[in-house]
Amino acid sequence: MACVFCTFISTLPCFILADGPTDNRMDVARPIPPVGTSFEPNQQAEVVNLLDSLKKDIAKAKEKLKDQPELLRHFSDIEVFASAVETAVTYNEIYDPKKEFSQAMEQLAVAEERLQRLVQASPDWLKSTGLVPRGYRSNIDDSVQPYGLVIPSTWRPGSSIPIRLDIWFHGRGEKLTELSFLNQRLHSEGQFTPDNTIVLHLYGRYCNANKFAGEIDLFEAMEHVRKDYLIDENRIVVRGFSMGGAACWQFATHYAGLWAAAAPGAGFSETKEFLEVFQNETLKPHWWEVKLWNLYDATVYAENLFQCPTVAYSGAIDRQKQAADIMERFLEREGLQMTHIIGPDTAHRYHPDSKTAIDQKINSIARVGRDPVPDKIRFTTYTLRYDKMKWIHLTGLETHWDRARIEAEIVSDHELDIDTTNIASFSIVMNAGECPLDNSITPILWVDGQKVVTNRVLTDRSWTVHMTKEKGNWKLSSSATEHALKKIPGLQGPIDDAFMDRFLMVGPGSWAMNTEVGDWVSREMSHALQHWRQQFRGEPRFKLDKDVTESDIKESNLILWGDPTSNRLIREIASQLPIRWDHQGVHTPERDYPPERYLPAMIFPNPLNPSKYIVINSGFTYREYDYLNNARQVPKLPDWAILDLSIPASPRWPAGIAEAGFFGERWEWKDARP
């Protein structure tokens, strides 16, 4: 089976077009990452020999240290270099053989030196200041992902004083392989290095504007950093420029409650206007695509910057000034006036005077720090993927992908006033020591004008309240989730959401499908495996259906390929899905589709483990055409779609889309169109 997939992947066509307006053609797309080359034969042999030796040394060292978990966890800081070199030579992702040969040799030497230090129980890079490249093992696919740190000279190992952390999102680089990124992290401090501040440079899983797995990269890298450095959680700043500026807008608006400040530069902040103006693209989206722009468009989340001090930057003559200009318009609608520093006569770069002004403002904000329990919260979201703002946690929406809003204010020592729109349930969560209310008085909530007497604040100054709306009335709940099957945070779709957590690709154990369906499954499964590696820089975990274990079902979202006749897991759960599927075809409550031409793609809570997803017949949903501009890298399919296999796959779609839509808030069937 593996040989079949590898053979197919090696014969996939390369779509080649020039840069510029031709990148707007949907029928073909140039390859990203670009086609590279290999080292000269003698250099290739030298690198491969050193790499093989290093991998053997790593295996021996792991065996020697197997009973020392505190040392074992540092192997990712060594394996990250081995992985970067191996990826470059295995997939011919070499773009400047002379320079990159030197980079490969340097990184293998760094890895070998670190390995020797680790075997001696002295991982001294953890005590170093300056440039410290590192790596962590991702829960999503077990890949080792790189990141870089800039450690200030004032930092001391074991310090009990929490330190500020700045996070930097890099710009677009179609040739930014792991090898290239780690070379930067070995030799460049980057744009900003504030005093007494650790700077975290993210790889973000390559060239996706820190979306999807690139988004989770931030939180996994931060968690890895926290294990070795005492971070001041109230002085974390997010920054970036160009594509990194786009990432900064997204993180600032979607996770506004986490940061002390945000400093986006250039980039893009939404999909529609940017592509029409910057890319000169004529958009003809499906209705569900327009809904799904509400996942990553920062503009519609602009109100959340009420919580996050923001300093935007643009060059005066930079076309990407459009990102800040449209954010400014959306902020005005929320009654907020944006701080916008503009570099005079400057194109797509920082003006030196502007950098100084940005630093002064951000440093001043960071000194004050984040307020974790403010008296007033304003929070907008469109999905429970983004469910938290400070002490407000949303647990249910009335309708996903429409604007949901909550405004909550502490108005006295025992009263809160809360107004909601499109919210079905929420919680108030104040951790120990955080609640400012009088713990001798029973708190009262006024929710949408309705009085609700709640449980008391505990003596540790913690307070948790769960609220649910039933028939228009709010009531206290015993838990955040009272219904067995509903859309909840982390289990709300769309299809792409399954790839933001640990997943396992599951191939069919037999090929009892008709020829057309079987051929499509083979091609698309191979496409999903290949493009995960290319675009999200990991090797997808894969098993045949017969090899899937109870542990796999417990810990992973299952990406199931095939049909009920060929994949035992699809067969086992088919009767429990809102879209029925049998030998007679695909059946929705509105229409029947013959089996020889149609196939469903969908996401749904796994009936075998409802705390995880199943996805049927889909990888991540944007494709080759969308790789050409980061603003296009948004979900292309909603919760479900009926695929018409008579229309061949393209750089935009896996097949024809006969129909598509969202399941309801209880994961029930809904009419396809709104």
N, C-alpha and C positions, 0 to 999 in steps of 0.2 A: 504493500500500500504506500509506504513512504517513498519507494522508488518511483511509483507512478506520479506522486505529487511533485517530486523533485524534477522529473523529466518534463512535466507540464510547465512548471515554473520557469525552467531554463529556456522554454520555447515561446514564452509570452512576448508579444510584439512590443517594440519601443515606438512611441509616438513622438515624432520630432517636428517641431515648428520653431520659428524664430521668436525672440522676445517681442513684446509690444502688443499692438492691437490684435495680432493673430492669436494671442493667448485667450481671446474671448470666443474662439471657436469651440463648440462643444463636441464636434465629431472626432477631433484628434487633440492630443495634448503632449507636449514634450515631457520627457521623464524627469521626475524629481524623486530622489537625488539624481543629478546628471550621471550619465555613463562615464565611469572613470577608467583607470588603467591599473596596471600592476607595477611593482618595482622591476628594475633590471634583474635578470635571472639570478646573478650572483648575490645581489642585495636581497632578493626575495628569499633565497635559500638561507642567507645569514639570519634574516629576521625570523623566519619560520623555525629554524633550529634553536635560536634563543628563546622563542616563545614556547616551543615544546619543552625545553629544559625548565623554563620557569613554571609551567603548568605542573610538571612532575614534582618540582620542589614544593609547590603549593600543596599538592596532594599529600606529600610526606609530612609537611609541617602541620597540616590539619589533623592527620592521624596522631602525630605526637602531642598536639595540644587539645585533643578531643574532649578531655575532662576539665578544660579551663574555659568556660563560656565567655568570661570577660575578655579573653584574648581572641577567641574564635570570632567574636563579632567584628573584629577589626580587619578580617581578611578581605572584606569588601573594598577597603582602602588600597589593597594590593591588586585584587582581581579586576578592579576598574581599569587599570592600565593594560593588563593582559587582554581583557575583553575589547578595549578600544583598538589595539593592534590587530587582534584576530579578526575583528569585523572588517577592518580596512583591507587586509590581505585576502580574506575569504571572498569578499564581494567586490573586489577590485574598486574600492572607493578611495582611490589615490588620484589626486588632481595636480600635484606638483611633486613628482617622484623624488627629486633631489632633496627638497626641504622636508618632505614627509618621511623619508628614510631616516634622516637625522632625528626627527621627532619620535619616530618609532623606537629607535635605538635608545634615545634618552629616557623614554617612558618605561621601557623594559628594564633599564638600569635602575630607575627610581623604584620600580616594583621589587626588583631583587634586593635592593638595599633595605627597603621596608620589611621585606620578608625576613631577612637576617635579624633585624631589630626585634621583630615580633617573636621569633623563635627564642631570642634572648630575654623575652618578657619585658622589652623596653620599646614600646611603640612611640618613639620620641617625637614623631611628627605631630602628635597630639599636644605636645608642650611647646611647639614652635609658634613664633609670630611671623608675620609676613604672609606670603602666598602658600596656601595649604590645599592642594587638590585632594578631593576625597570621593568616595563612592558609597552608595547604600544598595541593599538588595530590595527591590520593589515587591510588594505583596501582590501586585497586579499579575505579573507573569514570571516572577523569580529572576528577572534580569538584574544585572548590576548597572546602576545608573550613576553618571558622574555629576559632581557639582564642585564648585571652588569656594574657598574661604579666603578672605583677607583679614588677618588677625592683627589688631593694633599692637604697637610696641609696648603700650601701657598695660596690656593684659598679662596676668600671671596665672599659671596653672593652679587649680584648686581654689581660686578666688571665691570668696563668699559674697562678693558684691555683684549683683546682676548687671549685665552689660547690654547696651542698646544693640539691636540687630537691624541692618538695612538689607533688603532683598532686591537684587537687580535682575531684570528680565532683558535678555539680549535681543538684538535686532535680527532681521531675516538673513539667513545664510544658507543657501541651497547646497553648499559644499561644507557646511559645518558638521563634519563627522565628529564622533567621540574623540578621535585622535586629534583633530584640529582644536576642538573645545578644550581638551586637557592641556594642549600646548599653550593656549591663551592663559589658562589658569596657573600654569607654571611660570609665566613670564610677564603677565600684565595685571596691574591692579584695577583697571577699569576707569570709568568716568569719575566716580565719586568715592572718596575714602575719608569720611568724617572722623574726627578725633574720637578716641576711646569708643569705637564702634566696630563690631564685626560686620563685614559685608559678605553676604551669601550670593554667589553667582550660580544661577540655575541653568542647567542644560534644557530643561523643559521638554525632553524627549524630541529634540531636533527642531523642526520648522513648522510649528502649528499654532504660534501665538499663545502658548501655554493653555491650550484647550484640551478637554477630555483627559487622557492620561498625562498630558503636559500640565494640566491643572493640578492633578493629584501629586505630580512631581514636587510641587511646592511644599505640600504638607508632609510628604514622606521625607523630603530632605530636611525640613525644619525639625521633625521628630528625631532624625538622626543627629542633627547638630545639638539638640537639647541633651543628649546623653553624655556629652563631653564638655559642654559650655553652659554656664548659668546665664540664661537669657532673661532680660527684663521684659516680661510679657506685655507691659504697658508702654514699651518704647520700641515697637517694631514698625519699620517704615518700608513701604513698597515703592519701587522706582523702576523706570525703564524708558527706553527711547526707540522710536520707529516701531517695528513689530513688538518690541518690548514695551513701548508706550501703550500699544493696544492692550497687551496683557495687563499692564498696570491699571488702565481704565476698568478692565473687567474685574480684577481682584478688588480694586477700591470700591466699586459699586456693589458687587455681589457679596463681599465679606467685610463690609464697612466697619462692623463692630469690632474687628480684630486688630485694626491698625492704629498707630498713633498719628500717622500721616501718609499721604500718597503724593507722588510727584511724577505724573505721566508726561512724556514728551513725544509729540507728533503721533505717529501710529494711525489707528482708526478706532472708532468707538461704536460703530454700528455697521450694518450690512448694506442696506438699500442705497442710501445717498452716497456712501463711499464708493461703491461699485459703479454707480451711475456717473459720478463726478470724476473720481480719480482714475477708474479703469475704463470709463466711457463705454460701459456695458449696458445693453438693453436687457432688462430683467423681465421675465415672464414666469414668475413663480407659481407653483400650485398653492392652493389656499392653506394647506398644512405647513408648507415651507414658511409662509408669512407668519403663521402662529409660532413656528419654531425659531424664528429670529429672536423671539423673546427669551431664548436661553442665554445667548451671549451678547446681545445688544446692551451696551452700557447706558445708552440714552434713556431707556425706559426704566432703568433702576436709579436714575439720577437723584431722586429724593433721598436715597440712602446716604449720600454725601453730607447730609445734615449731621451724621455721626462721625464723619472722617474728614479732618482738615486736609484740603487738597490744594496743591500749587501746580497748575498746568503750565507747560512751556510749548512754544512754537517758534520756528523761524518765520520772520515776517513774509518771506517770499517762498516758503515751503508749501507745496500743494497739500501736504498732510496737515497743515494748519486746520483744515476742514474738520478734523476730529475734535479739536478743542472748541471750534466755533459752534458745532452742532451741540456739543455738551453744554456750552454756555446757554444756548437757546432753551434746552430742556431744563436746565437748572433754574432759569428765570421763571419758567412755568410753575416751579415748586417754591417760588419766593426766595431763591438762593442766588447770590451773586458770586461768580467764580473769580478766583485769583488767577490771572493769566499773564505770565511773563512772556514778552515777545522779543526775540533777538532781532535788532535792527539790521535790515539789508542782509538777512541770513537765510540760506536755503535749508537743506536737510541736515542740520548739525546744531550743536550747542554754540551760542555766542559766549565768549569768555566772561563778559560782564554779567550775562544772564545766569551762568553757572554760579557765580559768586552770590547773586541775589537769591537764587533758588536755595543754595546751601544755608544762607542766613535765615531764611524763613523756615526751612525744614528743621534746622538745628534748634531754633527757638520753640517750635511746636513740640519737638521730641523732648526738650527739657521739661516741658509741662507734662507730657505723657498722656496716655489714653485714660479716660474715665470709664472703668468697667461697669459701674452702676449709675448711669446718669438719671436725673429726675424725669427726663422726657425722651421718648423714642419715636421716631418716624421710620416706618419700614414698608418698602414695596418689594413684592416678588411676583413671579409668574409661575413658579414651580417649587415644589418642596425639595428639590436639589439644593436650593438656597432658602433655608428655613429658619435661620437664627439672626437676631439682632440684639446684642447685649443680653438682657434678661428676658426677652421675649423669644419663645420657641414656637413656631407654627407646626402643627401636627396634622392638619387637614384643610384642604381648600374646597370650596363649592364647585369650582370649575378650573381645571388646569389651563394654563396658557392665556387666561384673561388676567387683568391686573388684580392682585390681592393686596390689600393695604391695611395696616394697623397703626394707630397712633395711641400711645400709652403714656400717661403722665402720673407721677406721684404728686397728689395735690395737698396732702396733709400727712401727719404721722401715722394715719391708719386708713387712708382712702386713696384709691387710684381711679382715674377716669380713662376709659378705653373705648375707642371707636374703631369699628372694623368694616371692611368691604371684601366680599368674596372669600370669607374665612369660615370654615366649618368647626375648627377646634384649634386651641392653642394652649400653651403652658407658660406660666411665669416661673423662672428658675433663678433663684439667687443662692449662691453657694455659701458655705459656712463663713461667717464674718462679713458678708456683703449686704445683708438686708438692712436698710436704714429705717424701717418702720418700728414703731413702739411695740415691743413684744409682750406688753401687758394688756394690749387692746386688740380685740378681734378685728382683722382688716375687712374692709368693705370694698368691693369692686363695683363700679358703675360701667357696665358693658353695653354699649349702644343704648344708653339711657336706662338699662335694667339693673336693679340693685341685686347684688349677689353677696351674701355673707360667707366668708371663706374660713379655712382652717388657720390656726394661729401661727405666728412666727416662732420658731424653736429657740431654745436658749443659746444655741451656738450661732445665732443670727443667720440661720438659713431659712429659706421659705420656698416651697414648691406648691403651685396650684395648677390643676388641670381643668380646662373649661371646654365644653362641647355645646354646640347649638343643635337643638331639636325642635323642629316645627317653628322655627323663628325665635325660640326662647333659649337663653343661655343657662346652663346648669353646671354644677361641679361634677367632675368625673373622678373615678378612683385611679385612673392611669392615663397616660398620654394616648394610648391606642386601645379602644374598647371593641372594635370590630375585627373579626378574624381576617377579612380580606378587604383592604381599602388601600388607596394610594397614600403612602406615608413617606417621610424623608428617607431617601436612599432606595425607595421601591415605588417609583412614580413614573418610570419611563422618561423619554422615548427609547427606541432600540439602542441608541448609542450609550445610554446610561449604564448598560451592562458591562461596558468596557472601561468603566472608571473604578472598578473594583476587581478582585481576583476572579479570573474566568478560565474556563477550560473548553477548548474546541473539541467537539465530539463528532467523529466521522461515522458513517453508516457501516455496519458490520457485514452487510450483504449489498448486492446491487440488483435487487428484485424490482427496481423501478423501470418504467418504460424508458426507451432509449433517449428521448428528448429530455425528460426530467433528469435521468441519470447523468447525461452529458453536462447539463447545466449545473447540477450539484457538484460534479467533479471540478468544473472550471471555476465556479464561484468559491468553493472551499479553498482551492489552491490560491485564488486571488486574495482571499482574506488572510491566509497564512503569510503569503509573500508581502502584502502591503502593510500588515502589522509590523513586520520587521523593518521595512523601508521607512515607514512614516512614524512609527512609535518606538522603534529601535530596541525591540525585544524579540525573543523567540517565543511565539505563542505555545502554551502548553497544549498538547494534543493527545487524544486517546481514541481508539475505536469504542463504539458503544458497549461491547462485551467486556471491556476492561475498566469501565467506570465503577468506582467503589463507593461505599456509603460515605467514606471520608470526603471524596470528591463532591458528592451531592451536598454534604454538610457545609463545606467551606467555599465552594465556587459557584459563580454563575455558569450555567451550562449553555454553550453555543452549539445547538444540535443541527446537524446537516442530514438531509435525506427526506424520507417520507415514512408513513406508518409501516409500509411493507419492508423497509430497508434498515430503519434505525429503531432498535427495541425501546429506547427511551421515549421517542416520539409516539410509538405505538402504545406505550404504557400510560401516557398522559393525555392522549388525543381526545378522549371523551370528556375531559375536564376543562377544555379550552372553550372560549366564547365562539371561536371559529371552528366548526366541525370539519373533519378531514378523514376520508375513508377511500376505499377502492373505487367508489363511484364519483369521487371528486371533492372539491372544496365547497363548503356550504356556510354561507352567512345567513342570518335571519331574513335577508332581503333578496338573496340570489344564490343560485348554484353555478359552479364553474367546473367544466369537464376536466378530468385528471390528466389527460395527455397534453394539456396546454397551460394549465394554471397551477400555481404553487403559492402558498402563503409564506410571508415573512412576518414575524411578530415578536413582541416581548410580552412576558406574563410572569407573575410569581410562580415559581416552580411548585407544582402540586405535590412533589415529593419532599419539598422543603420550602414552604412559603416565605421564608426569610431571605431567599435568594431568587434570582431570575432564571428563567429559561429564555433563550432566543432561538428562534427557528429560522434557518436559512438566511442568515445575514451576518456580515462582519460590520465594522463601523461603516456608516452609510454615505459619507462623502468620498469622492473618487478622484481619478487622475486630473480631470478638468479643474477641480476645486483646489488641488495642490498649488496651482499657479498663483493664487492670491489668497492670503490668509483670511480675508474677510469672507471668503466663500466657505471656509471650513466650519460649517455649522451642520446640524442634522438635516438630512435630506428625506428621511422617512420618519413618520410618527410612530405610534404604538404598533400598528399593523398595516400591511399592504398585501394586495392580491397581485402577484407578479404574472405578467403575460409573457410566457417563454417564446412565443412566436416572434417577438421583437427582440433582436439580439442585444447583448450587453454592450455598453458604450463607456467612454470615459466619464459619463455623468450618472448612468443608471445601470443596475444589474440586469434589468430586463424592462419590458414595458410595464407601466403601473396602471392596472385596470381600475383599481380603487384603493383608497388608503384612508386612514382615520385614527382617531384616538379612542381608547376605551374610556368608560366613565370612571368616576371617583371610587367606585367599588369594583373596578376592573370588569365592569359589565359591558355588554355590547351597546354601542351607540350608533345612531345613524351616521353615515360616513361624512356628510357635509354638516357644517354648523347650522 
